[in-house]
Amino acid sequence: MATTASDVWYHCELGDGLVAPGPAAEIESRFWPAFEAAGRPALMAIFTRLESEGRLHCEVVAFFSPAAAEVARLSGAAPCTRPAPQGLSLLAGDPTGWATLFYDP
């Protein structure tokens, strides 16, 4: 199946657990006004996960749903595929969107 623009997720590294709260707060400050302006869509969300990929220290990575693409671009995020839901935490958005965002028909 071909990927469309509405299927594209975005990701960016926020740093290790000590520095990540700063960039995460900046992302949230961009997200909430956009979320409100869009009518609080359930599919607009940002998730985070600790990832080590063999490194000594874990990096916090933010994943932006396709509906949060503009916030992702403003945050310097790069396109990626949808992340696996394991280990994700909701950073910003409506928790009810989780089931739809990670549902595999």
C-alpha positions in Angstrom: 0.0 0.0 0.0 1.3 3.4 -0.9 2.0 6.0 1.8 0.1 9.3 1.5 0.8 12.6 3.1 -2.0 11.9 5.6 -0.1 8.7 6.7 3.2 10.4 7.4 4.3 10.6 11.0 7.2 12.8 12.2 9.9 12.3 14.8 12.6 14.3 16.6 15.0 13.6 19.3 14.6 15.7 22.5 17.8 14.7 24.2 18.4 12.5 27.2 16.0 12.3 30.1 17.7 15.3 31.9 17.4 17.8 29.0 14.3 16.5 27.2 11.8 18.4 29.4 12.9 21.7 27.9 12.3 20.8 24.3 9.2 18.9 25.2 7.7 22.0 26.8 8.6 24.1 23.7 6.8 21.5 21.5 3.7 21.5 23.8 3.6 25.4 23.7 3.3 25.1 19.9 0.9 22.1 20.0 -1.9 23.3 22.3 -2.8 26.5 20.4 -2.8 24.6 17.1 -4.9 21.8 18.7 -7.5 24.3 19.9 -7.5 26.1 16.6 -8.1 22.8 14.8 -11.1 22.0 17.0 -9.4 19.6 19.3 -9.1 16.7 16.8 -8.7 13.3 18.5 -6.1 12.2 15.9 -3.8 15.2 16.6 -1.3 14.0 19.1 2.4 13.9 20.1 3.9 10.9 21.9 7.3 10.3 23.4 9.4 7.2 24.1 12.8 6.5 25.6 15.0 4.8 23.0 18.6 3.6 23.4 19.4 1.9 20.1 22.5 0.4 21.7 23.8 3.6 23.2 24.7 4.0 26.8 22.2 6.7 27.4 18.6 6.8 26.4 17.2 9.5 24.1 13.7 10.8 24.4 12.1 10.8 21.0 8.9 12.7 20.1 6.5 11.2 17.5 3.9 13.5 15.9 0.8 12.0 14.4 0.0 13.0 10.8 -2.6 15.5 12.0 0.1 17.3 14.0 2.3 17.7 10.8 2.5 21.5 11.0 3.6 21.4 14.7 6.1 18.8 13.7 7.6 21.0 10.9 7.8 24.0 13.3 9.6 21.7 15.8 12.2 20.5 13.2 10.9 17.0 13.1 11.6 14.6 10.2 9.2 12.3 8.4 9.0 8.7 9.6 6.7 5.7 9.6 4.1 5.2 12.3 5.9 4.1 15.5 5.1 0.9 17.3 2.8 1.7 20.2 4.9 -0.2 22.8 6.6 2.2 25.2 4.9 5.3 24.0 3.5 8.0 26.3 1.1 10.7 25.3 2.8 14.1 25.5 0.0 16.2 24.1 -3.4 15.6 22.6 -6.6 13.7 23.2 -6.1 10.3 24.8 -9.1 8.9 23.0 -7.2 9.1 19.7 -4.9 6.4 20.7 -7.2 3.5 19.6 -7.6 5.0 16.1 -4.0 6.0 15.6 -2.7 2.6 16.5 -5.5 0.4 15.1 -4.4 -2.0 12.4 -7.4 -3.1 10.3 
